[in-house]
Amino acid sequence: MNSFSLSLSLFQDQLLFCDDCDRGYHMYCLNPPMAEPPEGSWSCHLCLEQLKEKASTYANKP
């Protein structure tokens, strides 16, 4: 295996998928970057924003 293939395989192992929308994210591209995959479920920033908006809307209903 050449160094390019080795580097590519290491980066592919660092792909993390959101449990809500199935979008894929490189762990090193997240802010802050993740060194290890989280235990349990994980939600991306887009899904967390949607959840916050829904919670805010629900909390503001009379």
C-alpha positions in Angstrom: 0.0 0.0 0.0 1.5 3.4 -0.9 1.4 6.4 1.4 -1.5 8.0 -0.5 -3.7 4.9 -0.1 -2.8 4.7 3.6 -3.7 8.3 4.1 -7.0 7.9 2.3 -7.9 4.8 4.3 -7.1 6.7 7.6 -9.4 9.6 6.6 -12.2 7.2 5.6 -12.1 5.7 9.0 -12.8 9.1 10.5 -16.2 9.6 8.8 -19.0 10.1 11.3 -22.7 9.9 10.3 -25.5 11.9 12.0 -28.0 9.6 13.6 -30.9 11.9 12.6 -30.2 12.9 9.0 -27.4 10.5 7.9 -25.1 13.3 6.7 -21.5 12.3 6.8 -18.8 14.4 8.5 -15.0 13.9 8.8 -14.2 14.0 12.5 -11.2 16.2 11.8 -13.4 18.8 10.0 -15.8 19.3 13.0 -15.5 22.3 15.2 -13.9 21.3 17.5 -12.4 18.3 15.8 -13.1 14.9 17.3 -10.3 12.5 18.0 -12.6 9.5 18.8 -16.1 8.7 17.7 -18.7 9.4 20.4 -20.3 6.6 22.3 -24.0 6.3 21.6 -25.9 8.5 19.2 -24.6 11.7 17.7 -26.4 14.6 16.0 -24.8 17.1 13.6 -24.9 20.8 14.1 -27.7 21.2 11.5 -30.0 18.7 13.3 -29.2 20.3 16.7 -30.2 23.7 15.3 -33.5 22.3 14.1 -34.1 20.7 17.4 -33.4 24.0 19.2 -35.9 25.8 16.9 -38.6 23.2 17.5 -38.1 23.3 21.2 -38.2 27.1 21.2 -41.4 27.1 19.1 -43.0 24.5 21.4 -42.0 26.5 24.6 -43.4 29.7 23.2 -46.9 28.2 22.4 -49.7 29.4 24.7 
